[in-house]
Amino acid sequence: MKFNRSNVSVFALSAVVLAVGCVSVARDRGQDAPVLSATPSVPSATYKVGEKATWTIKSPTLSSVKYTAKRDNAGVVASGTLQFQNGEAKLEVLGDQPSFLYVELTTEGAKPLALAAAISPAKIEAFARPADFRKFWDRRIADARKVSLHPVITPKPTNRESIEYGTYQLDFIKGEHIYGQMAKPKAKGKYPAIIQFQWAGGPYPLDPNWITWRAEQGYLIFNSQAHNVLPTEPKSYYDALPAAIKGYSGIGTDDLENNYFVEMYLRAVRSVDFVTQHPDWDGKTLIVIGTSMGGQQTLAVSGLHPAITHSIANVPAGSDLSAINYNRSASYPFLPVTNPKAAAVAPYVDVNNFAQDIKSKVLIGFGWVDTVCAPTGIQATFNAIPGMPATGKKELVPMIDSPHNHQATAAQQKPFVDREAAWLDAIRKGEPISAR
């Protein structure tokens, strides 16, 4: 996933945080030996309001370490210096309200170490959505559906003998198009469907390998391009695109009717419409899936389209878009909500505000030291989705030591990767999804 460096904290770009279970480790610059490690007092790193989040900090070489603790990675709630005795120190930070604590340990010569703890996370609430939210979206969807899709499917070669692969083009509003790639088993039949939405950056080409392996597993799969650009062109085509579309997140930030994310979500809705009309769909199972901005589209469209049965989002962007006005850490796409006009637009594209309308089963993964897609907003979205986790309606996978997916190690992302695989395997087989 690619981001403008100005949109991501210096720490998020420079830190290397390794996780072993619930132990965080920071290493000396240029060395393999750990200089700092931290273990929470409870493996879940989850505490109640009024309790102290507590870590044991260890170092074989340091005499002290500085720390800064922020509530929701915004307001500083504690800071100071820890002194090591026999290589060990204890860090305690009071959790005074439902939130995520973000703690940074720094010392000269070593890479920073990020820690996080959840404080009564089930009580974190989304901001109130506009009274006319559904009215706005019902109108925009109805207008988009006035344009017939007129699908054009172009078969393409693939080295996977058991599947068919190709690209598609759909008509869209303003004379634009929706583009994507698709794959399915060659054998005649009806198949469960997946729509994969894409992460931020670019625009960039879609890679056939992202979907063809899922078609081999027995899925009818579609991979939707988020932009009005062709899906599988050479690099030179994307390099030559206008600067405006490369900076798409800034389009219409203070103009609701022409906001780029409004149209991105409409593309997602019409993509789902396309799949529901496909003759090889089984008519029963329709999964939407995505990471970061792909997760943002996944959750938004899940609140807009009743045909979706399962929603799987890793480190979804787009939640808490007005966060900095409420002393919470902002998330991608980092809308300029200090501008009152942009602040008025943001709630209509904030994933939090689609959550209460989601009818599908939902799996979400989130990193607790993620400074691109903040955990507080994702937790608020999850809390707003109807249903209880114990019923299997929704599941939230914490990755306690993980930054954003493209900055994380495989070990840090493994909890979500394993659950996603378990969900998709069960769905494909028509079996109940096992409890974690």
Secondary structure, 3 states (H helix, E strand, C coil): CCCCHHHCCHHHHHCCCEEECCEEEEEECCCCCEEEEEEECCCCCEECCCCEEEEEEECCCCCEEEEEEEECCCEEEEEEEEECECCEEEEEEECCCCEEEEEEEECCCECCEEEEEEECHHHCCCCCCCCCHHHHHHHHHHHHCCCCCCCEEEEECCCCCCEEEEEEEEECHHHCEEEEEEEEECCCCCEEEEEEECCCCCCCCCCHHHCHHHHHCCCEEEEECCCCCCCCCCHHHHHCCCHHHHCHHHCCCCCHHHCHHHHHHHHHHHHHHHHHCCCCEEEEEEEEEEECHHHHHHHHHHCCCCCCCEEEEECCCCCCCCHHHHCCCCCCCCCCCCCHHHHHHHHHCCCHHHHCCCCCEEEEEEECCCCCCCHHHHHHHHHHCCCCHHHCCEEEEEECCCCCHHHCCHHHHHHHHHHHHHHHHHHHHCCCCCCC
